[in-house]
Amino acid sequence: SAVWKAAVAHARRQQGDPTAMWMFTRRLMDELCDGWFTGRLADFERQRDEAFSVVYSRAACFAAMCAVSFDDALQSLSDSVIDRIALLAENIEESLDNADSDAPPPPLVSMLALAWVPIARSQQRDLQRWPEIAALDAAFIDDPANITHMVEAALRRAAVAAHPADATLQERAARQHVAFARLTRCVLAAVVGGVVHADNSSRVALLDP
């Protein structure tokens, strides 16, 4: 995972056309995720007799994804990884829905939530550039029951505005925005739940800029 982050940083700084380097980062992350990352919480659980180093390597791989900017993730994560992030968001939603409302979030959910915070902030900064997102508040007041559709539509318009000359990037950015926003929604629920139950790391994650 450290090699992948270094490759992402190199691609970002590369003079000339970085296409080949971005393709390398996508293939590398696919290899790092191969065989274990399916988009479920169970992917991060320690199996019986499994070495701790193996569990740590999986957590480190996910943390590496979360440590890059939204724009870098757009170039360095494959469609397959984005799809699995969307599935992970769905699985975390189910876990939180089934958890005891009087108990803190499951520890595994809290761990992934705290790892996800940096890239969630990067996505938020990226979206703040576009008036399509600012218009959501007014739209929500007019039609709160349709908020999910409105959010996804606004994210797609922001993707088009960010990449007006590249239809492929528009589609990838829209899919990534939707998947990341869904996981961020779960993350916020988990972090807020941690704050309610006096978890200091959750409080720091929620309050730090």
PyMOL commands that set and color helices and strands:
alter all, ss='L'
color gray80, all
select helices_A, chain A and resi 2-13+19-33+41-44+52-66+70-76+79-98+107-127+131-134+136-142+144-162+167-196+200-207
alter helices_A, ss='H'
color red, helices_A
deselect
rebuild
show_as cartoon
